[in-house]
């Protein structure tokens, strides 16, 4: 299924830095039940931002697609829900 909504990223592997292809996203920390409050982050004109909860450094890389991360596997798929 296609990515819907704001991209979400997790850091289950404990990486110090995660490269992502977007500047507006949510960090959830780790996958549930080890997640922290899901915080919306916006890099604005900058190319990196640190999550205030888990201290993960997110760095924008223009060569990555919206759902790609470096290291791989840090994207959390978001899907539409039926009402």
PDB file of N, CA, C and O in Angstrom:
ATOM      1  N   UNK A   1       0.846  -1.182   0.000  1.00  0.00           N
ATOM      2  CA  UNK A   1       0.000   0.000   0.000  1.00  0.00           C
ATOM      3  C   UNK A   1       0.889   1.243   0.000  1.00  0.00           C
ATOM      4  O   UNK A   1       1.990   1.218   0.550  1.00  0.00           O
ATOM      5  N   UNK A   2       0.433   2.288  -0.593  1.00  0.00           N
ATOM      6  CA  UNK A   2       1.193   3.533  -0.715  1.00  0.00           C
ATOM      7  C   UNK A   2       1.275   4.266   0.614  1.00  0.00           C
ATOM      8  O   UNK A   2       0.414   4.119   1.482  1.00  0.00           O
ATOM      9  N   UNK A   3       2.323   5.052   0.751  1.00  0.00           N
ATOM     10  CA  UNK A   3       2.505   5.893   1.934  1.00  0.00           C
ATOM     11  C   UNK A   3       1.408   6.947   1.963  1.00  0.00           C
ATOM     12  O   UNK A   3       1.169   7.623   0.963  1.00  0.00           O
ATOM     13  N   UNK A   4       0.745   7.090   3.096  1.00  0.00           N
ATOM     14  CA  UNK A   4      -0.326   8.062   3.257  1.00  0.00           C
ATOM     15  C   UNK A   4      -0.027   8.888   4.504  1.00  0.00           C
ATOM     16  O   UNK A   4       0.353   8.339   5.538  1.00  0.00           O
ATOM     17  N   UNK A   5      -0.198  10.204   4.407  1.00  0.00           N
ATOM     18  CA  UNK A   5       0.020  11.045   5.581  1.00  0.00           C
ATOM     19  C   UNK A   5       1.481  11.398   5.793  1.00  0.00           C
ATOM     20  O   UNK A   5       2.303  11.290   4.884  1.00  0.00           O
ATOM     21  N   UNK A   6       1.785  11.822   7.009  1.00  0.00           N
ATOM     22  CA  UNK A   6       3.125  12.255   7.370  1.00  0.00           C
ATOM     23  C   UNK A   6       4.050  11.046   7.531  1.00  0.00           C
ATOM     24  O   UNK A   6       3.700  10.100   8.236  1.00  0.00           O
ATOM     25  N   UNK A   7       5.214  11.058   6.895  1.00  0.00           N
ATOM     26  CA  UNK A   7       6.156   9.947   7.064  1.00  0.00           C
ATOM     27  C   UNK A   7       6.565   9.809   8.531  1.00  0.00           C
ATOM     28  O   UNK A   7       6.741  10.802   9.237  1.00  0.00           O
ATOM     29  N   UNK A   8       6.710   8.570   8.970  1.00  0.00           N
ATOM     30  CA  UNK A   8       7.135   8.290  10.340  1.00  0.00           C
ATOM     31  C   UNK A   8       8.390   7.441  10.312  1.00  0.00           C
ATOM     32  O   UNK A   8       8.546   6.568   9.459  1.00  0.00           O
ATOM     33  N   UNK A   9       9.283   7.707  11.256  1.00  0.00           N
ATOM     34  CA  UNK A   9      10.533   6.970  11.331  1.00  0.00           C
ATOM     35  C   UNK A   9      10.763   6.491  12.752  1.00  0.00           C
ATOM     36  O   UNK A   9      10.379   7.154  13.716  1.00  0.00           O
ATOM     37  N   UNK A  10      11.398   5.325  12.871  1.00  0.00           N
ATOM     38  CA  UNK A  10      11.745   4.769  14.179  1.00  0.00           C
ATOM     39  C   UNK A  10      13.236   4.449  14.188  1.00  0.00           C
ATOM     40  O   UNK A  10      13.879   4.367  13.142  1.00  0.00           O
ATOM     41  N   UNK A  11      13.762   4.273  15.388  1.00  0.00           N
ATOM     42  CA  UNK A  11      15.184   3.976  15.523  1.00  0.00           C
ATOM     43  C   UNK A  11      15.367   2.752  16.412  1.00  0.00           C
ATOM     44  O   UNK A  11      15.996   2.827  17.468  1.00  0.00           O
ATOM     45  N   UNK A  12      14.814   1.630  15.976  1.00  0.00           N
ATOM     46  CA  UNK A  12      14.929   0.381  16.729  1.00  0.00           C
ATOM     47  C   UNK A  12      16.368  -0.111  16.828  1.00  0.00           C
ATOM     48  O   UNK A  12      16.715  -0.822  17.770  1.00  0.00           O
ATOM     49  N   UNK A  13      17.196   0.256  15.877  1.00  0.00           N
ATOM     50  CA  UNK A  13      18.572  -0.240  15.862  1.00  0.00           C
ATOM     51  C   UNK A  13      19.519   0.627  16.690  1.00  0.00           C
ATOM     52  O   UNK A  13      20.675   0.257  16.893  1.00  0.00           O
ATOM     53  N   UNK A  14      19.046   1.763  17.165  1.00  0.00           N
ATOM     54  CA  UNK A  14      19.876   2.633  17.995  1.00  0.00           C
ATOM     55  C   UNK A  14      20.940   3.398  17.224  1.00  0.00           C
ATOM     56  O   UNK A  14      22.006   3.691  17.766  1.00  0.00           O
ATOM     57  N   UNK A  15      20.665   3.725  15.969  1.00  0.00           N
ATOM     58  CA  UNK A  15      21.618   4.483  15.148  1.00  0.00           C
ATOM     59  C   UNK A  15      21.762   5.910  15.685  1.00  0.00           C
ATOM     60  O   UNK A  15      20.787   6.501  16.150  1.00  0.00           O
ATOM     61  N   UNK A  16      22.958   6.453  15.621  1.00  0.00           N
ATOM     62  CA  UNK A  16      23.165   7.845  16.033  1.00  0.00           C
ATOM     63  C   UNK A  16      22.586   8.800  15.003  1.00  0.00           C
ATOM     64  O   UNK A  16      22.099   9.873  15.356  1.00  0.00           O
ATOM     65  N   UNK A  17      22.636   8.413  13.718  1.00  0.00           N
ATOM     66  CA  UNK A  17      22.156   9.265  12.630  1.00  0.00           C
ATOM     67  C   UNK A  17      21.341   8.430  11.657  1.00  0.00           C
ATOM     68  O   UNK A  17      21.712   7.308  11.313  1.00  0.00           O
ATOM     69  N   UNK A  18      20.208   9.006  11.216  1.00  0.00           N
ATOM     70  CA  UNK A  18      19.389   8.374  10.189  1.00  0.00           C
ATOM     71  C   UNK A  18      19.187   9.390   9.068  1.00  0.00           C
ATOM     72  O   UNK A  18      18.701  10.497   9.301  1.00  0.00           O
ATOM     73  N   UNK A  19      19.561   9.008   7.867  1.00  0.00           N
ATOM     74  CA  UNK A  19      19.354   9.865   6.706  1.00  0.00           C
ATOM     75  C   UNK A  19      17.984   9.559   6.124  1.00  0.00           C
ATOM     76  O   UNK A  19      17.608   8.397   5.968  1.00  0.00           O
ATOM     77  N   UNK A  20      17.230  10.629   5.799  1.00  0.00           N
ATOM     78  CA  UNK A  20      15.869  10.486   5.284  1.00  0.00           C
ATOM     79  C   UNK A  20      15.678  11.397   4.084  1.00  0.00           C
ATOM     80  O   UNK A  20      16.451  12.333   3.875  1.00  0.00           O
ATOM     81  N   UNK A  21      14.634  11.119   3.288  1.00  0.00           N
ATOM     82  CA  UNK A  21      14.388  11.879   2.065  1.00  0.00           C
ATOM     83  C   UNK A  21      13.343  12.972   2.207  1.00  0.00           C
ATOM     84  O   UNK A  21      12.913  13.538   1.203  1.00  0.00           O
ATOM     85  N   UNK A  22      12.921  13.285   3.433  1.00  0.00           N
ATOM     86  CA  UNK A  22      11.928  14.334   3.671  1.00  0.00           C
ATOM     87  C   UNK A  22      12.418  15.262   4.776  1.00  0.00           C
ATOM     88  O   UNK A  22      13.315  14.912   5.543  1.00  0.00           O
ATOM     89  N   UNK A  23      11.817  16.454   4.848  1.00  0.00           N
ATOM     90  CA  UNK A  23      12.183  17.403   5.895  1.00  0.00           C
ATOM     91  C   UNK A  23      11.098  17.552   6.961  1.00  0.00           C
ATOM     92  O   UNK A  23      11.364  18.075   8.044  1.00  0.00           O
ATOM     93  N   UNK A  24       9.879  17.098   6.663  1.00  0.00           N
ATOM     94  CA  UNK A  24       8.777  17.121   7.634  1.00  0.00           C
ATOM     95  C   UNK A  24       8.358  15.681   7.881  1.00  0.00           C
ATOM     96  O   UNK A  24       8.034  14.953   6.943  1.00  0.00           O
ATOM     97  N   UNK A  25       8.365  15.267   9.154  1.00  0.00           N
ATOM     98  CA  UNK A  25       8.110  13.866   9.479  1.00  0.00           C
ATOM     99  C   UNK A  25       7.793  13.725  10.963  1.00  0.00           C
ATOM    100  O   UNK A  25       7.817  14.702  11.711  1.00  0.00           O
ATOM    101  N   UNK A  26       7.497  12.498  11.378  1.00  0.00           N
ATOM    102  CA  UNK A  26       7.311  12.187  12.795  1.00  0.00           C
ATOM    103  C   UNK A  26       8.348  11.170  13.223  1.00  0.00           C
ATOM    104  O   UNK A  26       8.640  10.213  12.507  1.00  0.00           O
ATOM    105  N   UNK A  27       8.904  11.397  14.413  1.00  0.00           N
ATOM    106  CA  UNK A  27       9.785  10.415  15.034  1.00  0.00           C
ATOM    107  C   UNK A  27       8.967   9.730  16.118  1.00  0.00           C
ATOM    108  O   UNK A  27       8.315  10.392  16.925  1.00  0.00           O
ATOM    109  N   UNK A  28       9.004   8.388  16.132  1.00  0.00           N
ATOM    110  CA  UNK A  28       8.274   7.649  17.162  1.00  0.00           C
ATOM    111  C   UNK A  28       9.215   6.966  18.146  1.00  0.00           C
ATOM    112  O   UNK A  28       8.762   6.262  19.049  1.00  0.00           O
ATOM    113  N   UNK A  29      10.518   7.168  17.980  1.00  0.00           N
ATOM    114  CA  UNK A  29      11.495   6.515  18.858  1.00  0.00           C
ATOM    115  C   UNK A  29      11.767   5.117  18.356  1.00  0.00           C
ATOM    116  O   UNK A  29      12.503   4.928  17.387  1.00  0.00           O
ATOM    117  N   UNK A  30      11.173   4.134  19.015  1.00  0.00           N
ATOM    118  CA  UNK A  30      11.264   2.735  18.594  1.00  0.00           C
ATOM    119  C   UNK A  30       9.844   2.234  18.343  1.00  0.00           C
ATOM    120  O   UNK A  30       8.872   2.917  18.667  1.00  0.00           O
ATOM    121  N   UNK A  31       9.733   1.066  17.777  1.00  0.00           N
ATOM    122  CA  UNK A  31       8.412   0.482  17.541  1.00  0.00           C
ATOM    123  C   UNK A  31       7.726   0.201  18.877  1.00  0.00           C
ATOM    124  O   UNK A  31       8.391  -0.083  19.873  1.00  0.00           O
ATOM    125  N   UNK A  32       6.411   0.281  18.893  1.00  0.00           N
ATOM    126  CA  UNK A  32       5.607  -0.004  20.074  1.00  0.00           C
ATOM    127  C   UNK A  32       5.938  -1.404  20.591  1.00  0.00           C
ATOM    128  O   UNK A  32       6.080  -2.320  19.781  1.00  0.00           O
ATOM    129  N   UNK A  33       6.063  -1.601  21.858  1.00  0.00           N
ATOM    130  CA  UNK A  33       5.675  -0.759  22.979  1.00  0.00           C
ATOM    131  C   UNK A  33       6.808   0.119  23.501  1.00  0.00           C
ATOM    132  O   UNK A  33       6.683   0.694  24.583  1.00  0.00           O
ATOM    133  N   UNK A  34       7.907   0.238  22.764  1.00  0.00           N
ATOM    134  CA  UNK A  34       9.058   0.989  23.233  1.00  0.00           C
ATOM    135  C   UNK A  34       9.138   2.393  22.633  1.00  0.00           C
ATOM    136  O   UNK A  34      10.186   3.037  22.689  1.00  0.00           O
ATOM    137  N   UNK A  35       8.030   2.865  22.059  1.00  0.00           N
ATOM    138  CA  UNK A  35       8.019   4.176  21.420  1.00  0.00           C
ATOM    139  C   UNK A  35       7.946   5.297  22.454  1.00  0.00           C
ATOM    140  O   UNK A  35       7.586   5.085  23.612  1.00  0.00           O
ATOM    141  N   UNK A  36       8.299   6.492  21.994  1.00  0.00           N
ATOM    142  CA  UNK A  36       8.125   7.683  22.824  1.00  0.00           C
ATOM    143  C   UNK A  36       6.973   8.479  22.224  1.00  0.00           C
ATOM    144  O   UNK A  36       6.462   8.088  21.174  1.00  0.00           O
ATOM    145  N   UNK A  37       6.535   9.584  22.843  1.00  0.00           N
ATOM    146  CA  UNK A  37       5.471  10.376  22.205  1.00  0.00           C
ATOM    147  C   UNK A  37       5.847  10.680  20.753  1.00  0.00           C
ATOM    148  O   UNK A  37       6.974  11.086  20.470  1.00  0.00           O
ATOM    149  N   UNK A  38       4.916  10.484  19.855  1.00  0.00           N
ATOM    150  CA  UNK A  38       5.168  10.695  18.432  1.00  0.00           C
ATOM    151  C   UNK A  38       5.241  12.191  18.168  1.00  0.00           C
ATOM    152  O   UNK A  38       4.233  12.894  18.236  1.00  0.00           O
ATOM    153  N   UNK A  39       6.439  12.669  17.867  1.00  0.00           N
ATOM    154  CA  UNK A  39       6.687  14.099  17.745  1.00  0.00           C
ATOM    155  C   UNK A  39       6.887  14.478  16.279  1.00  0.00           C
ATOM    156  O   UNK A  39       7.648  13.841  15.552  1.00  0.00           O
ATOM    157  N   UNK A  40       6.177  15.539  15.864  1.00  0.00           N
ATOM    158  CA  UNK A  40       6.327  16.061  14.508  1.00  0.00           C
ATOM    159  C   UNK A  40       7.565  16.952  14.465  1.00  0.00           C
ATOM    160  O   UNK A  40       7.729  17.840  15.301  1.00  0.00           O
ATOM    161  N   UNK A  41       8.423  16.711  13.499  1.00  0.00           N
ATOM    162  CA  UNK A  41       9.648  17.484  13.341  1.00  0.00           C
ATOM    163  C   UNK A  41       9.683  18.103  11.946  1.00  0.00           C
ATOM    164  O   UNK A  41       9.221  17.504  10.975  1.00  0.00           O
ATOM    165  N   UNK A  42      10.237  19.310  11.866  1.00  0.00           N
ATOM    166  CA  UNK A  42      10.323  20.046  10.608  1.00  0.00           C
ATOM    167  C   UNK A  42      11.701  20.681  10.528  1.00  0.00           C
ATOM    168  O   UNK A  42      12.033  21.537  11.348  1.00  0.00           O
ATOM    169  N   UNK A  43      12.502  20.282   9.564  1.00  0.00           N
ATOM    170  CA  UNK A  43      13.854  20.817   9.411  1.00  0.00           C
ATOM    171  C   UNK A  43      13.865  22.240   8.879  1.00  0.00           C
ATOM    172  O   UNK A  43      14.860  22.948   9.033  1.00  0.00           O
ATOM    173  N   UNK A  44      12.776  22.669   8.258  1.00  0.00           N
ATOM    174  CA  UNK A  44      12.752  24.006   7.676  1.00  0.00           C
ATOM    175  C   UNK A  44      13.839  24.147   6.629  1.00  0.00           C
ATOM    176  O   UNK A  44      13.938  23.318   5.724  1.00  0.00           O
ATOM    177  N   UNK A  45      14.658  25.188   6.739  1.00  0.00           N
ATOM    178  CA  UNK A  45      15.739  25.433   5.784  1.00  0.00           C
ATOM    179  C   UNK A  45      17.000  24.635   6.114  1.00  0.00           C
ATOM    180  O   UNK A  45      17.936  24.594   5.316  1.00  0.00           O
ATOM    181  N   UNK A  46      17.027  24.010   7.272  1.00  0.00           N
ATOM    182  CA  UNK A  46      18.206  23.235   7.692  1.00  0.00           C
ATOM    183  C   UNK A  46      18.214  21.870   7.009  1.00  0.00           C
ATOM    184  O   UNK A  46      17.244  21.489   6.354  1.00  0.00           O
ATOM    185  N   UNK A  47      19.306  21.144   7.165  1.00  0.00           N
ATOM    186  CA  UNK A  47      19.419  19.812   6.575  1.00  0.00           C
ATOM    187  C   UNK A  47      19.451  18.712   7.639  1.00  0.00           C
ATOM    188  O   UNK A  47      19.581  17.533   7.310  1.00  0.00           O
ATOM    189  N   UNK A  48      19.334  19.095   8.908  1.00  0.00           N
ATOM    190  CA  UNK A  48      19.315  18.091   9.965  1.00  0.00           C
ATOM    191  C   UNK A  48      18.568  18.609  11.187  1.00  0.00           C
ATOM    192  O   UNK A  48      18.413  19.815  11.381  1.00  0.00           O
ATOM    193  N   UNK A  49      18.105  17.651  12.015  1.00  0.00           N
ATOM    194  CA  UNK A  49      17.377  17.978  13.229  1.00  0.00           C
ATOM    195  C   UNK A  49      17.555  16.820  14.208  1.00  0.00           C
ATOM    196  O   UNK A  49      17.685  15.668  13.796  1.00  0.00           O
ATOM    197  N   UNK A  50      17.560  17.129  15.504  1.00  0.00           N
ATOM    198  CA  UNK A  50      17.685  16.119  16.543  1.00  0.00           C
ATOM    199  C   UNK A  50      16.334  15.954  17.232  1.00  0.00           C
ATOM    200  O   UNK A  50      15.703  16.939  17.615  1.00  0.00           O
ATOM    201  N   UNK A  51      15.894  14.710  17.387  1.00  0.00           N
ATOM    202  CA  UNK A  51      14.646  14.444  18.101  1.00  0.00           C
ATOM    203  C   UNK A  51      14.835  14.784  19.575  1.00  0.00           C
ATOM    204  O   UNK A  51      15.789  14.313  20.194  1.00  0.00           O
ATOM    205  N   UNK A  52      13.942  15.594  20.148  1.00  0.00           N
ATOM    206  CA  UNK A  52      14.091  15.980  21.549  1.00  0.00           C
ATOM    207  C   UNK A  52      13.822  14.841  22.529  1.00  0.00           C
ATOM    208  O   UNK A  52      14.166  14.961  23.705  1.00  0.00           O
ATOM    209  N   UNK A  53      13.224  13.755  22.086  1.00  0.00           N
ATOM    210  CA  UNK A  53      12.934  12.625  22.977  1.00  0.00           C
ATOM    211  C   UNK A  53      14.026  11.567  22.971  1.00  0.00           C
ATOM    212  O   UNK A  53      14.490  11.148  24.031  1.00  0.00           O
ATOM    213  N   UNK A  54      14.443  11.129  21.778  1.00  0.00           N
ATOM    214  CA  UNK A  54      15.406  10.018  21.707  1.00  0.00           C
ATOM    215  C   UNK A  54      16.804  10.439  21.262  1.00  0.00           C
ATOM    216  O   UNK A  54      17.717   9.615  21.212  1.00  0.00           O
ATOM    217  N   UNK A  55      16.969  11.707  20.941  1.00  0.00           N
ATOM    218  CA  UNK A  55      18.263  12.278  20.537  1.00  0.00           C
ATOM    219  C   UNK A  55      18.810  11.719  19.227  1.00  0.00           C
ATOM    220  O   UNK A  55      20.005  11.842  18.956  1.00  0.00           O
ATOM    221  N   UNK A  56      17.955  11.110  18.416  1.00  0.00           N
ATOM    222  CA  UNK A  56      18.391  10.649  17.103  1.00  0.00           C
ATOM    223  C   UNK A  56      18.596  11.852  16.193  1.00  0.00           C
ATOM    224  O   UNK A  56      17.742  12.735  16.121  1.00  0.00           O
ATOM    225  N   UNK A  57      19.727  11.883  15.502  1.00  0.00           N
ATOM    226  CA  UNK A  57      19.998  12.924  14.511  1.00  0.00           C
ATOM    227  C   UNK A  57      19.426  12.468  13.179  1.00  0.00           C
ATOM    228  O   UNK A  57      19.814  11.425  12.653  1.00  0.00           O
ATOM    229  N   UNK A  58      18.501  13.254  12.635  1.00  0.00           N
ATOM    230  CA  UNK A  58      17.936  12.995  11.318  1.00  0.00           C
ATOM    231  C   UNK A  58      18.577  13.967  10.342  1.00  0.00           C
ATOM    232  O   UNK A  58      18.614  15.173  10.585  1.00  0.00           O
ATOM    233  N   UNK A  59      19.083  13.434   9.236  1.00  0.00           N
ATOM    234  CA  UNK A  59      19.729  14.260   8.221  1.00  0.00           C
ATOM    235  C   UNK A  59      19.033  14.060   6.887  1.00  0.00           C
ATOM    236  O   UNK A  59      18.813  12.929   6.453  1.00  0.00           O
ATOM    237  N   UNK A  60      18.684  15.179   6.233  1.00  0.00           N
ATOM    238  CA  UNK A  60      18.023  15.107   4.927  1.00  0.00           C
ATOM    239  C   UNK A  60      19.036  14.752   3.855  1.00  0.00           C
ATOM    240  O   UNK A  60      20.125  15.324   3.791  1.00  0.00           O
ATOM    241  N   UNK A  61      18.658  13.795   3.010  1.00  0.00           N
ATOM    242  CA  UNK A  61      19.465  13.406   1.854  1.00  0.00           C
ATOM    243  C   UNK A  61      18.555  13.438   0.639  1.00  0.00           C
ATOM    244  O   UNK A  61      17.613  12.652   0.540  1.00  0.00           O
ATOM    245  N   UNK A  62      18.836  14.340  -0.279  1.00  0.00           N
ATOM    246  CA  UNK A  62      17.967  14.528  -1.438  1.00  0.00           C
ATOM    247  C   UNK A  62      17.968  13.335  -2.387  1.00  0.00           C
ATOM    248  O   UNK A  62      17.092  13.240  -3.247  1.00  0.00           O
ATOM    249  N   UNK A  63      18.928  12.423  -2.252  1.00  0.00           N
ATOM    250  CA  UNK A  63      18.958  11.243  -3.122  1.00  0.00           C
ATOM    251  C   UNK A  63      18.048  10.119  -2.622  1.00  0.00           C
ATOM    252  O   UNK A  63      17.920   9.094  -3.291  1.00  0.00           O
ATOM    253  N   UNK A  64      17.414  10.294  -1.459  1.00  0.00           N
ATOM    254  CA  UNK A  64      16.513   9.278  -0.916  1.00  0.00           C
ATOM    255  C   UNK A  64      15.056   9.633  -1.204  1.00  0.00           C
ATOM    256  O   UNK A  64      14.679  10.804  -1.171  1.00  0.00           O
ATOM    257  N   UNK A  65      14.247   8.627  -1.484  1.00  0.00           N
ATOM    258  CA  UNK A  65      12.804   8.822  -1.673  1.00  0.00           C
ATOM    259  C   UNK A  65      12.148   9.010  -0.305  1.00  0.00           C
ATOM    260  O   UNK A  65      12.786   8.822   0.731  1.00  0.00           O
ATOM    261  N   UNK A  66      10.871   9.382  -0.313  1.00  0.00           N
ATOM    262  CA  UNK A  66      10.123   9.672   0.919  1.00  0.00           C
ATOM    263  C   UNK A  66      10.145   8.513   1.908  1.00  0.00           C
ATOM    264  O   UNK A  66      10.157   8.743   3.117  1.00  0.00           O
ATOM    265  N   UNK A  67      10.151   7.290   1.431  1.00  0.00           N
ATOM    266  CA  UNK A  67      10.091   6.136   2.327  1.00  0.00           C
ATOM    267  C   UNK A  67      11.439   5.456   2.541  1.00  0.00           C
ATOM    268  O   UNK A  67      11.503   4.437   3.228  1.00  0.00           O
ATOM    269  N   UNK A  68      12.499   5.983   1.980  1.00  0.00           N
ATOM    270  CA  UNK A  68      13.817   5.374   2.128  1.00  0.00           C
ATOM    271  C   UNK A  68      14.566   5.973   3.313  1.00  0.00           C
ATOM    272  O   UNK A  68      14.402   7.149   3.637  1.00  0.00           O
ATOM    273  N   UNK A  69      15.385   5.153   3.951  1.00  0.00           N
ATOM    274  CA  UNK A  69      16.255   5.629   5.025  1.00  0.00           C
ATOM    275  C   UNK A  69      17.632   5.004   4.869  1.00  0.00           C
ATOM    276  O   UNK A  69      17.798   3.970   4.222  1.00  0.00           O
ATOM    277  N   UNK A  70      18.588   5.641   5.463  1.00  0.00           N
ATOM    278  CA  UNK A  70      19.951   5.120   5.507  1.00  0.00           C
ATOM    279  C   UNK A  70      20.429   5.272   6.938  1.00  0.00           C
ATOM    280  O   UNK A  70      20.678   6.402   7.356  1.00  0.00           O
ATOM    281  N   UNK A  71      20.572   4.218   7.709  1.00  0.00           N
ATOM    282  CA  UNK A  71      20.459   2.816   7.339  1.00  0.00           C
ATOM    283  C   UNK A  71      19.027   2.438   6.993  1.00  0.00           C
ATOM    284  O   UNK A  71      18.075   3.096   7.414  1.00  0.00           O
ATOM    285  N   UNK A  72      18.891   1.376   6.226  1.00  0.00           N
ATOM    286  CA  UNK A  72      17.571   0.924   5.766  1.00  0.00           C
ATOM    287  C   UNK A  72      16.734   0.397   6.924  1.00  0.00           C
ATOM    288  O   UNK A  72      17.261  -0.034   7.949  1.00  0.00           O
ATOM    289  N   UNK A  73      15.415   0.441   6.736  1.00  0.00           N
ATOM    290  CA  UNK A  73      14.503  -0.168   7.696  1.00  0.00           C
ATOM    291  C   UNK A  73      13.999   0.720   8.807  1.00  0.00           C
ATOM    292  O   UNK A  73      13.373   0.226   9.745  1.00  0.00           O
ATOM    293  N   UNK A  74      14.248   2.014   8.735  1.00  0.00           N
ATOM    294  CA  UNK A  74      13.800   2.933   9.794  1.00  0.00           C
ATOM    295  C   UNK A  74      12.471   3.612   9.469  1.00  0.00           C
ATOM    296  O   UNK A  74      11.950   4.368  10.289  1.00  0.00           O
ATOM    297  N   UNK A  75      11.922   3.356   8.293  1.00  0.00           N
ATOM    298  CA  UNK A  75      10.635   3.911   7.905  1.00  0.00           C
ATOM    299  C   UNK A  75       9.504   3.108   8.548  1.00  0.00           C
ATOM    300  O   UNK A  75       9.537   1.877   8.557  1.00  0.00           O
ATOM    301  N   UNK A  76       8.515   3.804   9.079  1.00  0.00           N
ATOM    302  CA  UNK A  76       7.325   3.157   9.634  1.00  0.00           C
ATOM    303  C   UNK A  76       6.186   3.405   8.660  1.00  0.00           C
ATOM    304  O   UNK A  76       5.747   4.547   8.526  1.00  0.00           O
ATOM    305  N   UNK A  77       5.689   2.382   7.974  1.00  0.00           N
ATOM    306  CA  UNK A  77       4.590   2.600   7.023  1.00  0.00           C
ATOM    307  C   UNK A  77       3.345   3.153   7.724  1.00  0.00           C
ATOM    308  O   UNK A  77       2.937   2.661   8.776  1.00  0.00           O
ATOM    309  N   UNK A  78       2.760   4.173   7.124  1.00  0.00           N
ATOM    310  CA  UNK A  78       1.499   4.722   7.629  1.00  0.00           C
ATOM    311  C   UNK A  78       0.450   4.438   6.580  1.00  0.00           C
ATOM    312  O   UNK A  78       0.712   4.554   5.382  1.00  0.00           O
ATOM    313  N   UNK A  79      -0.730   4.069   7.020  1.00  0.00           N
ATOM    314  CA  UNK A  79      -1.805   3.745   6.088  1.00  0.00           C
ATOM    315  C   UNK A  79      -3.060   4.473   6.482  1.00  0.00           C
ATOM    316  O   UNK A  79      -3.226   4.865   7.636  1.00  0.00           O
ATOM    317  N   UNK A  80      -3.937   4.653   5.535  1.00  0.00           N
ATOM    318  CA  UNK A  80      -5.228   5.292   5.811  1.00  0.00           C
ATOM    319  C   UNK A  80      -6.088   4.308   6.593  1.00  0.00           C
ATOM    320  O   UNK A  80      -6.012   3.098   6.383  1.00  0.00           O
ATOM    321  N   UNK A  81      -6.900   4.836   7.489  1.00  0.00           N
ATOM    322  CA  UNK A  81      -7.805   3.986   8.242  1.00  0.00           C
ATOM    323  C   UNK A  81      -9.230   4.255   7.816  1.00  0.00           C
ATOM    324  O   UNK A  81      -9.573   5.385   7.466  1.00  0.00           O
ATOM    325  N   UNK A  82     -10.044   3.254   7.841  1.00  0.00           N
ATOM    326  CA  UNK A  82     -11.453   3.411   7.465  1.00  0.00           C
ATOM    327  C   UNK A  82     -12.252   3.920   8.646  1.00  0.00           C
ATOM    328  O   UNK A  82     -11.995   3.543   9.790  1.00  0.00           O
ATOM    329  N   UNK A  83     -13.228   4.780   8.366  1.00  0.00           N
ATOM    330  CA  UNK A  83     -14.075   5.299   9.440  1.00  0.00           C
ATOM    331  C   UNK A  83     -15.338   4.473   9.550  1.00  0.00           C
ATOM    332  O   UNK A  83     -16.186   4.750  10.398  1.00  0.00           O
TER     333      UNK A  83
END
